[in-house]
Amino acid sequence: MARRNQDTEDTPKVKVTQESFREAIKSLGFIRPYRWSLIGGMILLFLTSLIFMVMPWLIGQMVDVAQGKAGHKFSLVDIGWGLIGLLVAQGFISYTRVILFANVSEKGTADLRKALYNKMVALPITFFEENKVGDLISRLTADVDKLYSTFSITLAEFLRQIIILVVGIIFLAVTTPKLSLIMLLTIPFVVVSAIFFGRYIRKLSKERQKEIADSNSLLGETLQSIQIVKAFANEMFEVKKYSSSIDSVVKIAMKYAKARALFATFIITVLFGALFFIIWQGALMVQNGTISAGELVAFVTYTFIIGGSIASLGNFYPEILGAFGATERVREILSTESEVDIVNHPNITPLHIAGAVQFKNVHFTYPTRPDIPILKGIDINIKAGQKVALVGPSGVGKSTIVQLLLQFYPISKGDITVDGQSIYQQNIRDFRDNLALVPQEVILFGGTIKENILYGKENATEEEVIAAAKKSNSWQFIQSFPEGLDTIVGERGVKLSGGQRQRIAIARAILKNPAILLLDEATSSLDAESERLVQDALNKLMEGRTSIIIAHRLATIRDVDTIYVLNKGVIEEQGTHDELSLIEEGLYSGLAKLQFESV
């Protein structure tokens, strides 16, 4: 909890400036393709608002006609039919308006969700290390939902209330200037109060969103690690931690609710006090013969409508500010520089490489830990088709070397080349198409076995998939399932063992047919039988291609061309298994003695 609270405190406060406002306006670009629906909806909104404002006047006219004081020849029946006609017209126009606004909001927010998702998957690894998954999910769901609500309901109603307010004030100023003056005197006071309260409510709304994002992050972490939670019997610990987070959400949410309630109470008190005073003044004017009863009814109706409009504006104001805050959070992601260009990726000839890899005096520190050097001048030279292994104690930078080759992080100093050309001069997507990774912990996506294998080559035929499955020693267990390749795996499907998942990952890599193969302790967590099957599949996969192996079990790398022994960020030893085993007091020979003598 202490760390999460610190994260919240370190989050910079977003201020509404001209620059941030211009950035927020850019979000409206997602509704630009549907601008004609928006314009049509706005026109119909204006028409429905005008029709609505005519009705109180007609009601007043009905009262005057009933008393025989009307200044025209229309009867009650005529006015009644006029009201019915207006109601029908307004109903039809309102229906069309809602459809038009729905077209804008639904399609606009759908485009925004797609753009956000496209942007997220195109961002570098460092972005996801610096942001919580729960917070990112909140931006894609809660913040976009807030924008959807603004586009579909709040914005239209906000404009509608403004039209009603302006038209109503103009009508009152023309017909009953004395009474309208009393109403106009309350507006500046209410507006200033709305701005004051709105800023405070916006702050509370953003704090509430942050607390919800934190609780979502906790929830995701617990569910993803549920086996560890249960293995350590820490259910109550997680329950207390989540309960504390939810209590924080409730605490800030209640402050937010109290602020809105206080604002609503203040508005109602002031407005109704003014309304009752105006009605009393109007009654005196009817008694004196200054205005007719119908005019008083129309005025009172307009006054109530204007009062409701002002109260609605007070409620819509913090909602729009809340949407403005959500827009800032969304724009923050959209304005982040992408690692790859998914939408405008040029259709060029695919990059083909032989696989000669060289690390030249590479230094590296993680962006999140710039004060801790990880690699201190690494030099590695791998010829095309060679198999090399990286060994050493935990935390010396073995996996980091693989991640740097994949361009997950920028190096601090030096260069990495493939076939003599710096990897940073290549298109990152084209370059990664020539690499395949088989990790220690294989992640299978929800879907079928076939879909998971096809992740290596999307347009592969079923024959190619089956061939890859056979080479990876996974075809036998795949055939044992009733649905075969169409077997669903994941949370709602078949639970595969560690060895089976590894062989699926190897089939995926075989299908990709990479020039450079990266194996990150691919057999370290398997039992003897599974390791034998996986190792046999790996040997087939490594044939004829450059392979970089991060090895925990030294028995699996006896036949590689070169072994690089890392320690404290530098290469301490290098050579073949036989050469390194002869070095007395050497790091590799010590590791080899520990492993082989214990067998």
Secondary structure as UniProt FT lines:
FT   HELIX           2..10
FT   HELIX           18..26
FT   HELIX           27..34
FT   HELIX           35..66
FT   TURN            67..68
FT   HELIX           76..122
FT   HELIX           125..130
FT   HELIX           133..138
FT   HELIX           139..143
FT   HELIX           144..149
FT   HELIX           150..154
FT   HELIX           155..175
FT   HELIX           177..224
FT   HELIX           226..231
FT   TURN            232..233
FT   HELIX           235..288
FT   HELIX           293..334
FT   TURN            343..344
FT   STRAND          357..365
FT   TURN            367..368
FT   TURN            370..371
FT   STRAND          373..382
FT   TURN            384..385
FT   STRAND          387..391
FT   TURN            394..395
FT   HELIX           398..405
FT   TURN            406..407
FT   STRAND          413..418
FT   TURN            419..420
FT   STRAND          421..422
FT   HELIX           423..425
FT   HELIX           428..432
FT   TURN            433..434
FT   STRAND          435..438
FT   STRAND          447..448
FT   HELIX           449..453
FT   HELIX           454..456
FT   TURN            458..459
FT   HELIX           462..471
FT   TURN            472..473
FT   HELIX           475..479
FT   TURN            482..483
FT   HELIX           484..486
FT   STRAND          488..489
FT   TURN            491..492
FT   HELIX           498..512
FT   STRAND          516..520
FT   TURN            522..525
FT   HELIX           528..542
FT   TURN            543..544
FT   STRAND          546..550
FT   HELIX           554..557
FT   TURN            558..559
FT   STRAND          562..567
FT   TURN            568..569
FT   STRAND          570..575
FT   HELIX           577..581
FT   TURN            584..585
FT   HELIX           587..597
//
